[in-house]
Amino acid sequence: MIPAGFDYHAPTTLDEAVQLLSDAGEDAKVLAGGQSLIPVLRLRLAAPETVIDLDRVDELRGIRLDGDTLVIGAMTPHHEVATDELVRQHARVLAEAAIRGAAQVKNNPPDSDQRGVGGADPRRS
């Protein structure tokens, strides 16, 4: 089935995304990989007026140390977490879990490498 029409926005900064969400109000939906939203739209179980795609917001990706805190962006793919040296040094168990998650994504072609750690559904990992 084809989803109902909606306004589509693809911000490139976090500030822009937040502003779009604020402007769109409660009816906006956020697309962050699409694992949950796309099927719901196709089945017309939701018909938002606005969809905001976070894929181009680089601020939501990456791994870094902030003082003694390991910061992992919500849209950082499993394979990056699994192979990142900072994660291996400071959160080895997380790196090992991400390896398993990345392997499952690799074996599930529709998901490809798009599923970020912040949007991973633990029931599917």
Secondary structure, DSSP 8 states (H G I E B T S, - for coil): ------EEE--SSHHHHHHHHHHHGGGEEEESS-TTHHHHHHTTS---SEEEE-TT-GGG--EEEETTEEEE-TT-BHHHHHH-HHHHHH-HHHHHHHHHHHHHHHTSTTTTTT-BGGG--TTT-
